[in-house]
Amino acid sequence: MGISKGNLSDIENGRRDPRFSTLRSIASGLGMKLSQLLRDY
């Protein structure tokens, strides 16, 4: 996904807010659309 483990961990644990581009990378890495990733938020 092009995201460091530390950065991803910080995002998962609420210590850092992800950039939009990071969210797109996460969604892509999970094989989903960004809208699917964010639909419950």
N, C-alpha and C positions, 0 to 999 in steps of 0.2 A: 504494500500500500504506500510505501514511501514515507512512513511515519515511524519515528523512533518508539521503542517500547516505553521509554520514560515519558514521552509526550502523551502517548495513548493512555498510560496509567494515570497520569495527571488529569486527563479529560474524564476518564471513567470514575475517578474518585472526587471529582468536583473541585480540584485545585487549579484548574485552568479551563478557560472557555475556548473552544476550538474555533479556528477561522473557518469561513465558508468553504474554502478550498480543501481544508482538512476533512470536513464533513463529507464532501463529494468523494474524497479518496477512500474514506471509511465505507461509504455506501457502495462504491465500486468494488472494493475488496470483499465485501459481503455478497456481491452479486445482486444488488438491489438498486432501485432508483432512490435518489435523495428524498423525494417526497414520501416514499415508504418508510424510510428511516425516521423522518420527522413527523409522521402523521399523528402520533399520539401526544405531540407537544404543542 
